[in-house]
């Protein structure tokens, strides 16, 4: 695939993701759910702490995968 074709596929994928209710933009939605700053949410995404999908330069979070991760996070914490 040449560069133009790859770019066209990425643009269509971004449009499809924009139309889906099952993904979240990392910055505002995840930050609100985790009650952290947008910068911290982006840092966590870069570190791979929760599931993300990279579409070109854009990072989105699958809502169902994030919810599963969030639900399982409560079981992985140790209590003193």
C-alpha positions in Angstrom: 0.0 0.0 0.0 1.3 3.4 -0.9 1.4 6.4 1.5 -1.8 7.9 0.1 -3.7 4.7 0.5 -2.6 4.2 4.0 -3.6 7.8 4.9 -7.0 7.3 3.3 -7.6 4.1 5.3 -6.6 5.9 8.5 -8.9 8.8 7.8 -11.9 6.4 7.2 -11.0 4.5 10.4 -11.0 7.8 12.4 -14.4 8.7 10.9 -15.8 5.3 11.8 -14.5 5.7 15.3 -16.0 9.1 15.6 -19.4 7.7 14.7 -19.2 4.9 17.2 -20.4 5.4 20.8 -18.2 2.6 22.0 -14.9 4.5 22.1 -13.7 7.4 24.2 -11.1 10.1 23.5 -8.3 9.6 26.0 -8.1 13.1 27.3 -11.5 14.2 28.5 -13.5 11.0 29.0 -10.9 8.8 30.6 -9.6 11.6 32.8 -13.1 12.2 34.1 -13.7 8.5 34.7 -10.4 8.1 36.6 -10.7 11.5 38.2 -7.2 12.6 37.1 -5.9 15.4 34.9 -5.9 15.0 31.1 -2.1 15.0 31.1 -2.0 12.1 33.6 -4.6 10.2 31.5 -2.4 10.6 28.5 0.7 9.5 30.4 -1.2 6.4 31.6 -2.2 5.6 28.0 1.4 6.0 26.8 2.5 3.6 29.5 -0.1 1.0 28.4 -1.9 1.0 31.8 -5.3 0.7 30.1 -6.3 -0.5 26.6 -5.9 1.9 23.7 -6.1 1.9 19.9 -3.8 4.2 17.9 -5.3 5.5 14.7 -2.5 7.5 13.1 -1.7 10.2 15.6 -5.0 9.8 17.4 -5.4 7.5 20.5 -8.8 6.2 21.4 -10.0 3.9 24.2 -12.5 1.1 23.5 -15.2 1.8 26.1 -16.0 -1.9 26.7 -12.3 -2.8 27.2 -11.8 0.2 29.5 -14.8 -0.8 31.6 -13.5 -4.4 31.9 -10.1 -3.0 32.9 -11.6 -0.6 35.4 -13.7 -3.5 36.9 -10.7 -5.8 37.2 -8.6 -3.0 38.8 -10.6 -3.3 42.0 -9.7 -7.0 42.3 -6.0 -6.4 41.8 -5.5 -4.0 44.7 -4.2 -5.4 47.9 -5.6 -4.3 51.2 -3.3 -3.9 54.1 
